[in-house]
Amino acid sequence: MKTKRLLIAVAFLFTLACTCNNLSVLPFAPSTPSSPPATATATLLPPTATPPYIPDECVGQPVATIPAVTLTAEPTLSIGTNPPLTKGRQLAVFQELTAPIPSLYVYPDFNGLDWPATVAKYRAKVESGLDTETFYTEMQNMINELNDDHSRFESPAEVAATNAQLAGNNNYVGIGVEILPLPDKGKITILLVFPGSAAEHAGLQQHDSLLAVDGIPLVQNGVVHSEWVRGPACSAAVLTVQTPGQAPRDITVLRYSVKSSVPIIARLVPTQDGSRIGYIFLPSYFDETLPGQVKQALEQFGPLDGLILDNRMNSGGSSDVVEPIMGYFTGGVLGHFASRTSQNPFQVTADPINNSQTVPMVVLVGTGTVSFGEITSGVLQDIGRAKVVGQTTLGNMEILFGHDLSDGSRLWLAQERFVPLHSKADWEKTGIVPDVQAYADWDTFTFANDPSVAAALTLLGHK
């Protein structure tokens, strides 16, 4: 039976303010429902505002504005209510949860944590009596104490949400962007625009920044209020946005439903010498539609003179997504997953699309490249398949295995580390070191003047 490995930045899945590289995603929401927003009075959109794109679902509906400060983030992946658990069932689940950790956890010293004492502390909490939601919160707190930035616990409702997300079943109300909060700069910058979204219709693009909603700055006292960009379906917002190198401008958008898998960005890079250089931006490996999207892009490119794979904001994901994508570019044993007792090969089957197996490649990396994003970038460098350009990554790549518990909850436990095929380097300590250092802050450039893309073109021998 094939083993599925999960390797992704934990906070990417469930928070609007990621603790890992400050990554945040507007479509995704907290793991538990937030409090309902304060009562807001709807007012008609000012007649002087630029008319927004109106989707079919909002035709005939009153266009209203909602004061941004009344908005709070709401669950977007149908995170429902967990079935109640008695104390007896809680203790049984607690035993299931803690049982595999001593023998399977990748770090025998538990990262310096006194694991038996930790188990005793949380067992006492369960025995003292907890309501169901508090029990699940405390189980997550216990796993968090392992402090490896990957291991986590999911309640049954969260398991259902994760499964939906992996299947590409996003369904939420908003403007349709993935974002990177920049509290020190007082803004949010856009990583990705979803197709068919309000953001796309308004002309927003990667690297654009969101400064304010309805005149209210999105950063208040160092706190990023990305939830203010969200709001009820068919509600309007005036966004203050800025493209790098340009003055801020106001645009009007209607929030509406976005039902889309996570998209890649695929394009040809303009060159002076007429060469065909493909560019693919991969935001993660946590969407099972991504291999098909990459395959389609490679088919549409046709034979290439060079290919740039952009993993600078790749937060990782599932081996079921990684392996077919890697198979477009290489094949065979690419390294090993090492547990405390064994090593298993990281092996992919070559699946050439046009000249994808032989085309000269450059992979872009940075501090936003984590988990399987790091491993795949490092592997392509280690086997000599690609050069790497950008910024040294942070080294965060334990491999998770899922343990389904009897109540429908799940433990994702770090059980392996990755061993490169040739260098045998400890990437957890060194990160992935680029062949060429070339990077800039995401909000300071556009695709046309991207310093990493320019360095990649030079490595590929083109202008």
Order of alpha helices (4+ residues) and beta strands (2+ residues): beta-alpha-beta-beta-beta-alpha-alpha-alpha-alpha-beta-alpha-beta-beta-beta-alpha-beta-beta-beta-beta-beta-beta-beta-beta-beta-alpha-beta-beta-alpha-beta-beta-beta-alpha-beta-beta-beta-alpha-beta-alpha
